[in-house]
Amino acid sequence: MSSRKLVCNITGKTLHAAKQYYDKKIEKAGSEEALHSSYICRDARALLKKGYNVQQIRDALNVSDKFVSTITDEDAKSLSNTSSLRLNNDNQNTIGIIKTDPDVKKFIENILSDE
């Protein structure tokens, strides 16, 4: 097993991963080689989900020109799981209906009818 040091393929930032985290990432990626070739750091992933491309991310995070990104815009988008981006839908007017236990419903009706 090689080093548990992960290098972001966009920014060049390194992460010294704990064994448990590293093993979980390998399991998700399928292999250690796949993990190292597809790793994107948290900061870069967040910007990808906001729609930034690789060059915009490098500019925003002040990445040195000495580090050459090994990933294309298309690869980065597929790796960032942009389809799972959660959108806030505050403008939807949905009303939740709460169903209560029949005994509780009967109790509430009795209280309201007594008044």
N, C-alpha and C positions, 0 to 999 in steps of 0.2 A: 504494500500500500504506500502510495506516495504521500507527500505533505498534505495536511488538511488546510492548507492556505489556498483560498479561492481568490482569483483575480477577475474583477469585472471586465467583461469583454468590450465595454463601451468606455469606461472611465479609467481603467487600470487600477482602481482602488483595490486594496487587498483586505481580505477578511480571514482572520485566523479562527476557524470554526471549532467549536467544541465537538467532541467525538459523536455524541448523540445527534446533534444537529447535522453534522457532516454525513453520518450514516443515513439519516432520514432523507437528506437531499440526494444522495446516491440512489436510494431506493426509488425516489420519485423520477429521477432522470434516467434510470435504467442501468447506467454504468458510471464508473468514475470518470472515464474519458468524456462521456456525454455531459456530465456535470461541469467539468472544467471548460468544455467548449461552448457551453450554453449559459454559464453563470452571468447574471446581471445583478448589480448591487441594488439595494433598496431605493436609493436616491434616483438612480437612472430609471428603474422600473416605474416609480411614481410619475416621473415626467413622461415616460412612454405612454402610460395610461391616460395622461392628459392630452396626448396627441402630438407630442414633440417628436422630431426625427432625431437620428443619431447625432448629426452635427449640431443641432440646436441644444441637445442635452450636453454635449461636450462644451459648448460655449457657456451655457447656464451654470455648469459645475466647474468652470475654469480648469478644464483638463489640459495638461501640457501637450504641446504639439509633438513631443518626443514619443508619446505613447500612441501607437497606431491601433485603431479599433479593428478588431477581427470579425466584426459582425455588420451585416447590411441592414438597411432600414426594414426590409421585408422580413428578414430573420428576427430582428428585434421585436417587431410587432407580433409575430407569431409566438415568440417566447414569452412575451409579457402578458399573454392571456387577456388581451383588451376586450374580448367578448364578455368577460366576467365583471367588467366595470359596473359598479352599482351607481345608478343615477338617482338623485333625490327628486322625487316627484311631489313637491310640496303643494303644487297647484291642483292636485286631484282632490276632489271633494267626495271621499268615500266614507260611508257610515258603517261602522261595525255593528253587527247585531249580536247581542249576547243572549244566549239561551240559558235559562236557569233551571234548576232542579224543579220538577212539578210540585213538590211539597213546599219549597220556598215560594214559588209563584202563588200557591194557594194561601200561604201565610201572609204574603204581601197584599193580596186581594182582600183578605179578611181585615187587615189593619186599615186599609184604605176605605173599606165599606163601613167600618165602625165610626169613622169621623164624620 
